[in-house]
Amino acid sequence: MDKNLQSKKWGEAVDKMQKAHLSLLNPDSTNPADWKDAFDTLVKAIKEERSYDPAFSPELKNLDEATGNQYGFKDILEEYFDFLEEKGDWDDVITSSEEIISLFKWEESLPSEYMFRKGNALEKSGRVDEAEAFGDYWLKNYPQDLYAAASNVFIKTEVDKIDEAKRIIDTYLRDDLKCDKDTDSFFMAAYRLFELTDDINAKQRIEKKMTEYREMIENKK
């Protein structure tokens, strides 16, 4: 850990997150409360550090460098959220996503992953109206984010607002748009829409691009 850090919470946060990470070797005995405690301690460490240095790690991508490039916090956070989703702890997914989104500025990158997780958790927990309203808010505030478009299409199709879903697809689906790691979710959403509307030609075009992308991934292994 960087010796210039002033918060006394860092050692505790790292210790708890490492223990939570190691507990995944035996997932059946992993305690969600331990993961949540580790996450909360990390958040407290970041906030306390900012009480000393307001400019500390303004972006999530700055966090590893700001703490000495030893821990890979983004990867650990991904494990944490994946674990919560696997267990169906949707309330914790929602509150933890909100915490991460509010904690950073998101000027150099978008909070797409955590927005997507929150929207999905709202839907999975039965709060469909909230999920739809959140999707509308997300797309309005981040109109360039194809993850927002994808999330909106999924929820619109779920509540049978097919015309609204189609308008989103028509807005963002260009002939030159390629399927890749940044657009894969959008292509899946488009495929779902065309499947529901029995648009066979459009569905086949989407399926072709998705297949090309997945074949490219397989060839790289």
N, C-alpha and C positions, 0 to 999 in steps of 0.2 A: 504494500500500500504506500502511496506517495507520502513522504515524511512531512510535506507541507500542509497536509490536511489537518484541520483543527477540530472537527467533530469527534467526540469520543464514541460515537455510535458505529463508526466504520468497522471496527474489529468485531463487534457483536453482529452486525449485519452480514459480514462476510462469513463468519462462523456458522450462523444459522442457515444461510443460503447454501453453503457447501454441504452441511448435514442434510438439508432437504434434497439437494441434488443426489447425494449418495444413497438416500433412501429409495430412490427410483429403481435401484437394483433389485429391490423387493417391493414392487408396487402395492401388493396386498396389505403390507404393513405400513405404508406411507400414510401419515396423518395430515389431512388437509389443513388442520389448525396450525401445524408446524410450518407448512408452506406459507400460510397467510401471515403468521407471525414474522417469518423471515422477510416477506415482502413489505410489511408495515415498518419493520426496522430499517430496511433500506430507504424507504420513503422518508422516514424521520432523519436518517443520516444526511440525505440530500438537502432537506429543509434546514437542518441545523447548520450544515456547511454554508448554506447561502446566508444565514444570519451573520456569518463572519465575512463572507465574500459573495455579495449579491450577483456577481457575474459568473459564479461557479456553474459549469456544465449547463449552458442554456438550452442545448439540444441533447436528446438522448444519445445520439451518436458521439457526443463529446465525453460521455461518462467514463468509458474505459481509459481514455488518455488522461482524463483529469484525476483518475485514481491510481495511475501507475501502470496501466496496460497489463494487469495480471489476472483479471477475473472473467471477462466476457459477460458483462451484466445483461446485454441484450439477449444472448443465448439462454442465460439462466431465466430471464423473464419469460422467454418463449416456452421453456420447460414448465414454468409455473402456470401459465395460462393454459397450456395443453393439458396439464394435469387436472386443473379445475374443470375444463370442458369434458374431459374423459369421465370425471366423477359426476358431471351434471350439476356442479355447484354454480348455477347461473347467477345468483345474487352476488357472489364474490367476483365472478367475471365482470359483471356490470360495474360494481363499485371500484374494482381494481383498475379496469380500463379507464374509468373516469378520472381516477387518481393520476394515472400515467399521462393521460391527455392534458390534464390541467398543470402538470408538473414542468412541462417543457414548452418552448416557444413554437416549434414546428415551422420555422421559417426556411430552413435549409432542406427539410424533408417533410413529408406528410405523415399524419398520424393514422394512416390507412389501416394498418394491422389492428390497432386497438379500437378504432371506430367500427371495423368489420366485426370484431369479437363482441363488442357491446351490442350492436344491432342483432347479431345472431343470438346472443344470450337473451335479449328482450323477447325475441320471437319464440325461442325454445322454452322460455318460462311462461308462455301464454300471454305475454303483454304485447299482443299483436298491434294494437292501435299505437302504442308507444313506439314500437319498432318502426312502424310506417312513418310516424311523425319525425322520429330521429333520422330515418333515411332521407326524408325530404330536407331536413335541416342540413345534413351532411352534404348532400349534392348541391344545395344552394350556396353553402359556404366554401366548398371545394369543388367547383364545377369542372376542374381539369382532372379530377381523380376518378379513374375508371373503376376503382374498387367501390366508390360511392355509387356509380351508375349500376354496377353489378348487384350490389346490395339492394338497391331500390327495385331493380327488376325482379329479384327473387321475392321480395316482400309483396310487390304489386301483384305478381302472379299468384302468390299464396292467398291473397284476399280477393282474387278474381277481378282485379282492375287491369285487365289485359290491354285495353286501349292506352292507358298511361304507361304501362311497361313497354308497349310498342313504340310510343313516342320517344322514350329514352333510348331504346335501341336504334331507332332511326336517326337520332341526334348524334350518336357516338360511333356507330358502326360504319366505317369507311372501307372502300374496296381495298385500300392499301394497308389497312391495319393488320399487323401480323400477330399471331398467337405466340406469346412468350411468357416468361415468369411474371411480368407485370400486367399482362392482359388476359391471362388464362381464366381468371374468375369471371371476367366480362364475357368471354366467349362461352363459358359454361352457362351463364345467365341467358345469353342470346339463344343458345341451343335449347334451353328449357322453354323459352318463349315460343320458338318455332315448333317445338314438339307439341305444345299445347294448342297452337293455332293450326296445326297440320300443314304448315308451309314447308313442303318436302324439299323444294329446290333450295330455299334459304338454309334449311337444316343441313342439307348435304354440303353446302359451301362452308358452313361453320365447322361441320364435322371433319372436312378435309383439312382445314387449317389446324384444328386441334390435333389431328392424327400426325400431321407433318411435324408439329412441335414435339409431340411425345416420342416420335421416332428419332428426332434429333437428339433428345435427351438420352434415349437408349443407346444410340450410337456413340455417345461420349463416354459411356461407362466402360 
